[in-house]
Amino acid sequence: QVQLIESGGGLVQTGGSLRLSCVADGHTFDHTNAGWFRQAPGREREFVAASDWSGTETVYADSVKGRFTIPRDNAKRTVYLQMNSLKPEDTAVYYCNVVLSVTNKPDTWLSWGQGTQVTVSS
């Protein structure tokens, strides 16, 4: 069974940066689209960013556009979420998944992992 493993979260001050990593144990991300999502307390899980398998086609939620990017290293079978200029409203648990399309409302393919907590202090 494929297991998604997210890491890299932590506590950061407003304006700071973090880079999240995602690997899929038992699956490779090469030749598959990948996406990041987040869920804040009391809120639904929401889309953050998605990338095609090559990394050349990307889409971002309006709330993170210009601040986040979704680079990937297929040789390392890893998808990243580079988060810059972080704001308190970015505080959430962040999840990755394989997505079926590079859109801002993509269907996901795998079961969700544990996620990684990102907390941005004001």
N, C-alpha and C positions, 0 to 999 in steps of 0.2 A: 504494500500500500504506500502510495506517495505521501510524504509528509513535508509540508511547507515549514521552513524555519526562518523566522525573521530575527534580526539582531541589530544592534547599534543605537537603540533608543537611550534616553537618559533625560537628565534635568539640564536645561540650558536657559540662559537669560534672553530676554527680548532682544532681537537683532542678531542673535547667535546662529550657528550652523550645526547641523548634524548630517551624517550620512548613514542611512539605513541599508542593510544588506538582506538579500533573500536568496536562499538556496532551496531546491526541491530535492529532498532525499528520495532517491528512487526514480527521478525524472530529470531530464535535462531541459533547460530553457531554450537551447538553441533550436531554431526553426519553430518556435511558438511565441505567440504574443504574450506579454506579461503586463500586469497592472498592480497599482498600489491603491489601497483603500484605507479609510480610517473611521474610527467610531469614538466619539466623545461621550462622556457620561450622560445618560438619559436621552441620547440621540440615536437615530438610525445610522447604520454603516453607510458611508458615502464614498463615492469615487474621488480619487486624487489625481492619478496619472496612469497612462498606458503607453506601451511601446510595441511596435511590431518586432519581429524576430531579429531584424538587422539593426534596429535602433534608429533607423532613418525616418520613420513615421511615428510621431508622438502626438498625444493630446493631453491636455491638462484641464482640471477644474478651474473655473474663473478665479476662485479664491486663492489659488496657488500660482497662477500663471505669472511668469517673470521671476519667481522666487525658487521654485522647485524644478529639478530636472530628473529624468529617469534614464541614466546611463546603464549600460549592461556590458558584461564581459562574458561572452559565450564560451570562451576557452576555459573560464573558471566556473561556468554554469551558474553565474550569479547575476542578479538584477539589483540595482541600487536605486535609492531615492535620495538625491542630494537636496537638502533643505537649507536654504539660506534666508536671511532676514526673517527669522522666525518670530511669530507673534503669539500672545497668550491663547488666541483662538485656534491655534494649531495643536493645542494640547489634546491628545487622543491616543488610543491604541491603534497602531498602524499594522496593516496586514497586506500581504502580497498574494497574488494568485495568477494562474494562467487565465487569460481572457480570450474570448472567441472573436473579438473584433476590437479595433483600435478606435473606439468612440468614447463619449463621456457617459455612456450608460451600457457598459459591456456586460455580457453574461460571463460568469466565471465557470471554471471547469473542475477544479479540485476542491476538496474539503478545506475549510479554513484552518490555519495554524493557530498558534497561541498569540501571535502578534508581538509587538514590542512597544512599550510605553514611551511616549514622548511628552514631556512636561515643560512648558515654557513659562518661566516666571516673569512677572512684570516689574 
